[in-house]
Amino acid sequence: MTSKPKILAIPGSLRHHSFNKRVLAIAAQGAEKAGAKITSLDLIDYPLAIYNADDHEQNGFSQNALRLQRLLNTHDGLLIATPSYNGSLPAVLKNTIDWASRPNQYYQKSDIFMGKTAAIISASPGSLGGVRALGHLRDVLTSVKVHVLPTEVAVTFAEERFDGDNPDMIDQEMRQTLENLGHSLVEMIRQTCLRLDTLPKNGRHTSHPHRIM
């Protein structure tokens, strides 16, 4: 890692004016203020069929998935915002992670994710803020060997925190909370890089979530 951590910001929604895209952008601003370089990803630019191992074997690895792997490979951390679809993460986000974790002639299984640090966010118009999706997202990321920050943010009543489709959040307290999460991600990436040499190569740290709503 260079002195400027590279973070990939991934929204789990395809909607243009998605609440999750907007809260993600605010958290990314916090990471930028802390010295990170942010790359914003839109999954609509990487269309993928539902992962099917038979199709993979017969037709080869998806070129869009390979583009994603190469992009992920150049970043130190992930900032992910997910809506809650029936209490879990959206299919497009889960499918993206599934594809990116698959082995091919360039990468071994889960190599792309191993050792990265992530911060996770959810937002919804309701009273739960998409919080149920966060637990599932944490489990999925942990399974591909991503270290997920214990602190996570669920933005409740998201519609009331913005002025229409305007990307600027009018709730200054929540804005600061999101920016703080981005800052914490940058600091954790820096700390992790500093202590890598003192940890066993197969060491694994499991953290328990601290949820902010």
C-alpha positions as YAML, in Angstrom:
chain: A
units: angstrom
residues:
- id: 1
  name: MET
  ca: [0.00, 0.00, 0.00]
- id: 2
  name: THR
  ca: [1.15, 3.53, -0.74]
- id: 3
  name: SER
  ca: [0.81, 6.32, 1.85]
- id: 4
  name: LYS
  ca: [-2.63, 7.00, 0.32]
- id: 5
  name: PRO
  ca: [-4.93, 3.99, 0.93]
- id: 6
  name: LYS
  ca: [-7.04, 3.06, -2.09]
- id: 7
  name: ILE
  ca: [-10.68, 2.33, -1.31]
- id: 8
  name: LEU
  ca: [-13.31, 0.99, -3.68]
- id: 9
  name: ALA
  ca: [-16.83, 2.32, -2.94]
- id: 10
  name: ILE
  ca: [-19.53, -0.15, -3.97]
- id: 11
  name: PRO
  ca: [-23.28, 0.55, -3.80]
- id: 12
  name: GLY
  ca: [-25.52, -2.51, -3.69]
- id: 13
  name: SER
  ca: [-28.30, -0.68, -5.52]
- id: 14
  name: LEU
  ca: [-28.69, -0.06, -9.27]
- id: 15
  name: ARG
  ca: [-31.16, 2.83, -8.83]
- id: 16
  name: HIS
  ca: [-29.96, 6.23, -10.02]
- id: 17
  name: HIS
  ca: [-31.14, 8.18, -6.95]
- id: 18
  name: SER
  ca: [-30.59, 5.34, -4.51]
- id: 19
  name: PHE
  ca: [-30.39, 6.31, -0.83]
- id: 20
  name: ASN
  ca: [-27.53, 3.85, -0.52]
- id: 21
  name: LYS
  ca: [-25.54, 5.52, -3.27]
- id: 22
  name: ARG
  ca: [-26.00, 8.83, -1.50]
- id: 23
  name: VAL
  ca: [-24.99, 7.67, 1.99]
- id: 24
  name: LEU
  ca: [-22.04, 5.82, 0.43]
- id: 25
  name: ALA
  ca: [-20.83, 9.04, -1.20]
- id: 26
  name: ILE
  ca: [-20.90, 10.81, 2.17]
- id: 27
  name: ALA
  ca: [-18.88, 8.06, 3.86]
- id: 28
  name: ALA
  ca: [-16.45, 8.19, 0.94]
- id: 29
  name: GLN
  ca: [-15.99, 11.92, 1.55]
- id: 30
  name: GLY
  ca: [-14.96, 11.10, 5.11]
- id: 31
  name: ALA
  ca: [-12.42, 8.60, 3.81]
- id: 32
  name: GLU
  ca: [-11.07, 11.17, 1.37]
- id: 33
  name: LYS
  ca: [-10.68, 13.72, 4.15]
- id: 34
  name: ALA
  ca: [-8.67, 11.10, 6.04]
- id: 35
  name: GLY
  ca: [-6.28, 10.80, 3.10]
- id: 36
  name: ALA
  ca: [-7.68, 7.93, 1.02]
- id: 37
  name: LYS
  ca: [-8.05, 7.73, -2.73]
- id: 38
  name: ILE
  ca: [-11.62, 6.69, -3.60]
- id: 39
  name: THR
  ca: [-12.79, 4.84, -6.68]
- id: 40
  name: SER
  ca: [-16.59, 4.83, -7.08]
- id: 41
  name: LEU
  ca: [-18.06, 1.74, -8.69]
- id: 42
  name: ASP
  ca: [-21.53, 1.35, -10.22]
- id: 43
  name: LEU
  ca: [-22.57, -2.28, -10.65]
- id: 44
  name: ILE
  ca: [-24.78, -1.34, -13.60]
- id: 45
  name: ASP
  ca: [-21.52, -0.94, -15.56]
- id: 46
  name: TYR
  ca: [-20.58, -4.58, -14.85]
- id: 47
  name: PRO
  ca: [-23.58, -6.70, -15.89]
- id: 48
  name: LEU
  ca: [-23.21, -10.33, -14.86]
- id: 49
  name: ALA
  ca: [-25.33, -13.42, -15.35]
- id: 50
  name: ILE
  ca: [-26.26, -15.28, -12.17]
- id: 51
  name: TYR
  ca: [-23.19, -17.33, -11.33]
- id: 52
  name: ASN
  ca: [-23.43, -20.93, -12.59]
- id: 53
  name: ALA
  ca: [-20.37, -23.14, -12.30]
- id: 54
  name: ASP
  ca: [-21.45, -25.17, -15.36]
- id: 55
  name: ASP
  ca: [-21.59, -22.02, -17.50]
- id: 56
  name: HIS
  ca: [-18.22, -20.98, -16.12]
- id: 57
  name: GLU
  ca: [-16.67, -24.31, -17.11]
- id: 58
  name: GLN
  ca: [-18.31, -24.46, -20.55]
- id: 59
  name: ASN
  ca: [-18.12, -20.81, -21.63]
- id: 60
  name: GLY
  ca: [-15.16, -19.49, -19.69]
- id: 61
  name: PHE
  ca: [-14.88, -16.74, -17.09]
- id: 62
  name: SER
  ca: [-17.00, -13.61, -17.54]
- id: 63
  name: GLN
  ca: [-15.00, -10.67, -18.88]
- id: 64
  name: ASN
  ca: [-16.98, -8.26, -16.71]
- id: 65
  name: ALA
  ca: [-16.14, -10.37, -13.66]
- id: 66
  name: LEU
  ca: [-12.47, -10.30, -14.65]
- id: 67
  name: ARG
  ca: [-12.64, -6.50, -14.96]
- id: 68
  name: LEU
  ca: [-14.07, -6.39, -11.45]
- id: 69
  name: GLN
  ca: [-11.36, -8.69, -10.11]
- id: 70
  name: ARG
  ca: [-8.64, -6.53, -11.60]
- id: 71
  name: LEU
  ca: [-10.20, -3.40, -10.12]
- id: 72
  name: LEU
  ca: [-10.60, -5.00, -6.70]
- id: 73
  name: ASN
  ca: [-7.02, -6.22, -6.83]
- id: 74
  name: THR
  ca: [-5.71, -2.65, -6.99]
- id: 75
  name: HIS
  ca: [-7.51, -1.48, -3.84]
- id: 76
  name: ASP
  ca: [-6.71, -1.85, -0.16]
- id: 77
  name: GLY
  ca: [-10.22, -1.54, 1.23]
- id: 78
  name: LEU
  ca: [-13.93, -1.61, 0.48]
- id: 79
  name: LEU
  ca: [-16.73, 0.75, 1.43]
- id: 80
  name: ILE
  ca: [-20.08, -0.94, 0.73]
- id: 81
  name: ALA
  ca: [-23.64, 0.34, 1.12]
- id: 82
  name: THR
  ca: [-26.48, -2.12, 0.75]
- id: 83
  name: PRO
  ca: [-30.26, -1.85, 0.63]
- id: 84
  name: SER
  ca: [-32.29, -4.54, 2.34]
- id: 85
  name: TYR
  ca: [-34.28, -6.75, -0.03]
- id: 86
  name: ASN
  ca: [-36.58, -8.98, 2.02]
- id: 87
  name: GLY
  ca: [-34.20, -8.76, 4.94]
- id: 88
  name: SER
  ca: [-31.01, -9.52, 3.05]
- id: 89
  name: LEU
  ca: [-28.57, -8.05, 0.55]
- id: 90
  name: PRO
  ca: [-29.68, -7.61, -3.09]
- id: 91
  name: ALA
  ca: [-28.99, -10.37, -5.60]
- id: 92
  name: VAL
  ca: [-26.84, -8.05, -7.73]
- id: 93
  name: LEU
  ca: [-24.43, -7.43, -4.83]
- id: 94
  name: LYS
  ca: [-24.25, -11.08, -3.73]
- id: 95
  name: ASN
  ca: [-23.75, -12.20, -7.33]
- id: 96
  name: THR
  ca: [-20.95, -9.68, -7.80]
- id: 97
  name: ILE
  ca: [-19.14, -11.03, -4.74]
- id: 98
  name: ASP
  ca: [-19.71, -14.61, -5.92]
- id: 99
  name: TRP
  ca: [-18.20, -13.91, -9.34]
- id: 100
  name: ALA
  ca: [-15.27, -11.93, -7.96]
- id: 101
  name: SER
  ca: [-14.39, -14.73, -5.53]
- id: 102
  name: ARG
  ca: [-14.26, -17.41, -8.24]
- id: 103
  name: PRO
  ca: [-10.91, -18.80, -9.42]
- id: 104
  name: ASN
  ca: [-9.66, -18.48, -13.00]
- id: 105
  name: GLN
  ca: [-6.36, -18.49, -14.87]
- id: 106
  name: TYR
  ca: [-5.34, -15.21, -13.21]
- id: 107
  name: TYR
  ca: [-6.55, -15.52, -9.61]
- id: 108
  name: GLN
  ca: [-7.07, -18.26, -7.03]
- id: 109
  name: LYS
  ca: [-10.33, -18.61, -5.09]
- id: 110
  name: SER
  ca: [-10.99, -15.56, -2.87]
- id: 111
  name: ASP
  ca: [-7.51, -14.14, -3.59]
- id: 112
  name: ILE
  ca: [-9.10, -10.86, -4.66]
- id: 113
  name: PHE
  ca: [-10.68, -10.28, -1.25]
- id: 114
  name: MET
  ca: [-8.16, -11.82, 1.13]
- id: 115
  name: GLY
  ca: [-6.71, -9.33, 3.59]
- id: 116
  name: LYS
  ca: [-8.85, -6.37, 2.57]
- id: 117
  name: THR
  ca: [-10.67, -4.25, 5.13]
- id: 118
  name: ALA
  ca: [-14.28, -3.15, 4.65]
- id: 119
  name: ALA
  ca: [-16.82, -0.81, 6.22]
- id: 120
  name: ILE
  ca: [-20.51, -1.48, 5.64]
- id: 121
  name: ILE
  ca: [-23.59, 0.75, 5.56]
- id: 122
  name: SER
  ca: [-27.28, 0.30, 4.89]
- id: 123
  name: ALA
  ca: [-30.09, 2.79, 4.33]
- id: 124
  name: SER
  ca: [-33.84, 2.54, 3.90]
- id: 125
  name: PRO
  ca: [-36.96, 4.72, 4.30]
- id: 126
  name: GLY
  ca: [-38.12, 2.57, 7.20]
- id: 127
  name: SER
  ca: [-37.39, 2.28, 10.91]
- id: 128
  name: LEU
  ca: [-34.80, -0.51, 10.56]
- id: 129
  name: GLY
  ca: [-32.57, 1.26, 8.06]
- id: 130
  name: GLY
  ca: [-31.85, -1.97, 6.19]
- id: 131
  name: VAL
  ca: [-30.08, -3.31, 9.25]
- id: 132
  name: ARG
  ca: [-30.97, -6.96, 8.61]
- id: 133
  name: ALA
  ca: [-28.98, -6.89, 5.39]
- id: 134
  name: LEU
  ca: [-25.85, -5.82, 7.25]
- id: 135
  name: GLY
  ca: [-25.54, -9.07, 9.19]
- id: 136
  name: HIS
  ca: [-25.80, -11.09, 5.98]
- id: 137
  name: LEU
  ca: [-23.31, -8.86, 4.17]
- id: 138
  name: ARG
  ca: [-20.86, -9.16, 7.06]
- id: 139
  name: ASP
  ca: [-21.11, -12.96, 6.93]
- id: 140
  name: VAL
  ca: [-20.56, -13.06, 3.17]
- id: 141
  name: LEU
  ca: [-17.53, -10.76, 3.31]
- id: 142
  name: THR
  ca: [-16.03, -12.65, 6.23]
- id: 143
  name: SER
  ca: [-16.39, -15.90, 4.28]
- id: 144
  name: VAL
  ca: [-14.15, -14.51, 1.52]
- id: 145
  name: LYS
  ca: [-11.59, -13.39, 4.14]
- id: 146
  name: VAL
  ca: [-12.40, -9.69, 4.29]
- id: 147
  name: HIS
  ca: [-11.91, -8.00, 7.68]
- id: 148
  name: VAL
  ca: [-15.10, -5.99, 8.35]
- id: 149
  name: LEU
  ca: [-14.97, -3.08, 10.78]
- id: 150
  name: PRO
  ca: [-16.96, -3.78, 13.97]
- id: 151
  name: THR
  ca: [-18.79, -0.46, 13.56]
- id: 152
  name: GLU
  ca: [-21.55, -0.41, 10.94]
- id: 153
  name: VAL
  ca: [-24.12, 2.28, 10.16]
- id: 154
  name: ALA
  ca: [-27.82, 1.76, 9.38]
- id: 155
  name: VAL
  ca: [-29.49, 4.95, 8.15]
- id: 156
  name: THR
  ca: [-33.13, 4.82, 9.22]
- id: 157
  name: PHE
  ca: [-35.90, 6.97, 7.69]
- id: 158
  name: ALA
  ca: [-33.46, 7.87, 4.90]
- id: 159
  name: GLU
  ca: [-36.04, 9.83, 2.93]
- id: 160
  name: GLU
  ca: [-36.31, 12.36, 5.76]
- id: 161
  name: ARG
  ca: [-32.53, 12.90, 5.86]
- id: 162
  name: PHE
  ca: [-32.34, 14.25, 2.30]
- id: 163
  name: ASP
  ca: [-34.08, 17.07, 0.47]
- id: 164
  name: GLY
  ca: [-35.76, 15.14, -2.32]
- id: 165
  name: ASP
  ca: [-33.24, 13.60, -4.73]
- id: 166
  name: ASN
  ca: [-30.53, 16.03, -3.66]
- id: 167
  name: PRO
  ca: [-27.32, 14.17, -2.75]
- id: 168
  name: ASP
  ca: [-26.61, 16.51, 0.18]
- id: 169
  name: MET
  ca: [-27.77, 15.14, 3.52]
- id: 170
  name: ILE
  ca: [-29.68, 17.65, 5.65]
- id: 171
  name: ASP
  ca: [-29.19, 15.61, 8.84]
- id: 172
  name: GLN
  ca: [-25.79, 16.89, 9.93]
- id: 173
  name: GLU
  ca: [-25.42, 14.44, 12.80]
- id: 174
  name: MET
  ca: [-25.89, 11.44, 10.51]
- id: 175
  name: ARG
  ca: [-23.61, 13.03, 7.92]
- id: 176
  name: GLN
  ca: [-20.86, 13.22, 10.54]
- id: 177
  name: THR
  ca: [-21.49, 9.61, 11.58]
- id: 178
  name: LEU
  ca: [-21.06, 8.46, 7.99]
- id: 179
  name: GLU
  ca: [-17.93, 10.53, 7.48]
- id: 180
  name: ASN
  ca: [-16.52, 9.13, 10.72]
- id: 181
  name: LEU
  ca: [-17.04, 5.60, 9.41]
- id: 182
  name: GLY
  ca: [-15.07, 6.46, 6.27]
- id: 183
  name: HIS
  ca: [-12.31, 7.94, 8.43]
- id: 184
  name: SER
  ca: [-12.24, 4.83, 10.64]
- id: 185
  name: LEU
  ca: [-11.84, 2.61, 7.58]
- id: 186
  name: VAL
  ca: [-8.79, 4.55, 6.43]
- id: 187
  name: GLU
  ca: [-7.21, 4.38, 9.88]
- id: 188
  name: MET
  ca: [-7.82, 0.63, 10.14]
- id: 189
  name: ILE
  ca: [-6.24, 0.02, 6.74]
- id: 190
  name: ARG
  ca: [-3.17, 1.98, 7.80]
- id: 191
  name: GLN
  ca: [-2.92, 0.13, 11.12]
- id: 192
  name: THR
  ca: [-3.36, -3.24, 9.44]
- id: 193
  name: CYS
  ca: [-0.57, -2.54, 6.98]
- id: 194
  name: LEU
  ca: [1.75, -1.49, 9.82]
- id: 195
  name: ARG
  ca: [1.26, -4.72, 11.77]
- id: 196
  name: LEU
  ca: [1.12, -7.22, 8.89]
- id: 197
  name: ASP
  ca: [4.68, -8.39, 9.53]
- id: 198
  name: THR
  ca: [3.85, -9.32, 13.13]
- id: 199
  name: LEU
  ca: [0.80, -11.47, 12.34]
- id: 200
  name: PRO
  ca: [0.87, -15.15, 11.28]
- id: 201
  name: LYS
  ca: [0.03, -15.54, 7.59]
- id: 202
  name: ASN
  ca: [-3.02, -17.63, 8.40]
- id: 203
  name: GLY
  ca: [-4.13, -15.38, 11.27]
- id: 204
  name: ARG
  ca: [-7.79, -14.41, 11.30]
- id: 205
  name: HIS
  ca: [-9.47, -11.74, 13.34]
- id: 206
  name: THR
  ca: [-13.16, -12.02, 14.06]
- id: 207
  name: SER
  ca: [-14.92, -8.87, 15.20]
- id: 208
  name: HIS
  ca: [-18.37, -8.34, 16.66]
- id: 209
  name: PRO
  ca: [-20.49, -5.57, 15.12]
- id: 210
  name: HIS
  ca: [-21.14, -2.25, 16.80]
- id: 211
  name: ARG
  ca: [-24.21, -0.85, 15.08]
- id: 212
  name: ILE
  ca: [-25.10, 2.83, 14.73]
- id: 213
  name: MET
  ca: [-28.66, 3.78, 13.76]
...
